[in-house]
Amino acid sequence: MKYSLSLILIVCLTATFCFAQDDFTTVKADANACELNSLYFDVIRNKLADSPSARVIAKSYVGNSENSFVGEKRINYVRKFLEQSKGFDPSRLEFADAGRLDTNENPKIEFYIVQPGEVEGKLYLVTYSQPNKTPCLDCCEDERVFPQYIGSKLKRQITKQRKKRGIIKTRPTSQ
C-alpha cells in the first residue's frame, strides 16, 4: 500500500509539472542568447514554410531607461537580420512598438506566429536584450552590418573621450 501511494504521488507530480510548462520560449540576454535566438528563428522559419499563409508579429518593448528612438532602431535591426541573414519573406513579418515596460525588466521582443484566421496569434518566443543594445541574434554577427550598441554611448567611452579632451582631470597616483 505504501509503495502504490508513493507511485501515484510521483505520477501526479510529474503530470502536473509537464502540463504547467509554458508554450513559449524565453531567451535571456546572456552568453547563450546568440545561438539560442538563431536556433529559434530557424524553427520559426520552418513553421512558416509548413504554413504558407502564416505570418510573424514581433512586438518590441523598450526599457525604463530607454527612449523610443532606441526601440525603433532595435526593431529595424531585427527586421534587417531576419530578412537578410535568415531569409524571411518581408511580407510575412510585422513589427509593432508595444510601448514601455512598467517594471525594471530588460527590453524585450515578443514573437507571435499568426495562423490564417487568427488575429493575435500564439506567443512563440520572447527574447531579451541589454538596455541600449540590440539582442544577440546569431553567433559571430558582423558589427559593421549589425551593430550591438544602439542607444547612448557607454559611460566608459564617454569618460575616455572627456579625458582626451582634458575635461576630466586624472588624479596623480601617490606612492
Secondary structure, 3 states (H helix, E strand, C coil): CHHHHHHHHHHHHHHHHHHCCCCCEEECCCCCHHHHHHHHHHHHHHHHHHCCCCEEEEEEEECCCCCHHHHHHHHHHHHHHHHHCCCCCHHHEEEEEEEECCCCCCCEEEEEEECCCCCCCEEEEEEECCCCECCCCCCCCCCCCCCCECCCCCHHHHHHHHHHHCCCCCCCCCC
